[in-house]
Amino acid sequence: MTRYPRDMIGYGAEPPFADWPGGAKIAVQIVLNYEEGGENNILHGDAASEAFLSEITGARPWPGQRHWNMESIYEYGARAGFWRLHRLLGRLPVTVYGVATALARAPEQVAAMKAAGWEIASHGLKWIEHKDMSPDEERARIREAIRLHTEVTGAAPRGWYTGRCSMHTVDLAAGEGNFAYIADSYADDLPYWTRAGGKDQLILPYTMDCNDMRFAIQAGFSTGDQFESYLRDSFDMLYAEGVAGAPKMLSVGLHARIAGRPGRAAALQRAIGYFEQHEGVWFATREQIADHWASVHPPVQKARPSAMDKAAFVAAFGGVFEHSPWIAEGAFDLELGPAHDTAAGVHNALARVFRKASDERRLGVLVAHPDLAGKLAAAKRLTADSTAEQAAAGLDALTDDERTAFTELNAAYTARFGFPFIIAVRDHTRASIMAAFQRRIDNSRDAEFAEACRQVERIAELRLEEKLNA
């Protein structure tokens, strides 16, 4: 594998400014998953009963049999839990992740969702695993989910979340639906764009930690107080970041059969009351957040080094290490991915090739560098990068005495070490360059070889920052 598809960098250290409406410090988004009636059940044509996200510890599918306890737990969500949460949340913007077959079996609940003005996004056709499906089978199910959702609710969904998805889900969903967002990601605190389905697709990450599902797993919540405390801590951290100028999004995930239980609903009610005590909180549906993000932060096309072919990659970066395209050729063959689509990423790949090269090859890179303010500069025969760098430090405007001093030091340094004096001039002034020259000429050859290599890497870093961060 020479290309690593996962994006392990995202927005990095400086995420974009969300610019939430009204200058909000945080966007709070509440999801109610409506799955009851869409779960695994032989009544639904499935091979076995449901075994996921219930009150039953260690549940296992019952092949060919209905599971009375499991069914009644799911029925609680439809019969009681939904209505309790509807009363609690009805005044707030809420996004429903609706399983299409569950919605089709819940006309009263759908009517209540619509009356409350809630967004009804698609949660797929059925609440089942998709990991072992072929792309064609999953694509067909996505199409049928959209069709049935539209028929039942009166409008096509603008949001999509499969949940129990496959490695193909996002690409398939982006290709099949005209979705404002897809939520099958847990990778960020902000929306982000990705290429999927042959287009720019907005991803609105969801949550598994601020999620009542943790009442149904071993490493989870036991009491309502734990749920409330975790929601409040999450809110406090994100709110503080927003106050500091980096607003984020807090997602809260609920299920009618889980959070709809009285003890958990009470904790949820307290947490929401806590959120509402703060100024600058934007409660929004996921659709509203997606539309805002698409308006304020539309997709931007930029160079992606990891997606270049070898000729383009070497053409773009072959001169970053002076006259040494072999470094870019070696970097291209590494395991590159989205994390290498930044100046730091490309620099890391190039530097790895340089660092593991023999001393002889690295010496060749050092020798390829020109003397500072030397004959090549006077003859205007430097590379464009070297010309700009020396000019930025004022080395193109030396006095006669300075030029003489540089000439003498260049000659003495090269005679002593066998390569020219190298320094990242953009980090220095003429005076500090001269001081470093005079200090380093007394180093041992090994020490100076190591220092020259470090300076070569720094020069490359600065060149890449200028090239890719412009």
DACORLIN-V163264 format. One record per helix or strand. SS is the DSSP state (H for helix, E for strand). FROM is the first residue (numbers start at 1). TO is the last residue. If there is no record, write none. Layout:
SS_FROM_TO ; SS_FROM_TO
This chain:
E_3_4 ; H_21_23 ; E_26_34 ; E_39_39 ; H_42_44 ; E_48_48 ; E_63_63 ; H_68_89 ; E_94_98 ; H_100_104 ; H_107_115 ; E_119_122 ; E_127_127 ; H_135_153 ; E_159_160 ; H_169_176 ; E_181_182 ; E_192_196 ; E_199_203 ; E_211_211 ; H_212_215 ; H_224_243 ; E_248_255 ; H_262_276 ; E_281_283 ; H_286_296 ; H_305_307 ; H_310_317 ; H_325_332 ; E_336_337 ; H_338_340 ; H_343_356 ; H_359_368 ; H_375_378 ; H_384_392 ; H_400_417 ; H_425_427 ; H_430_440 ; H_445_468
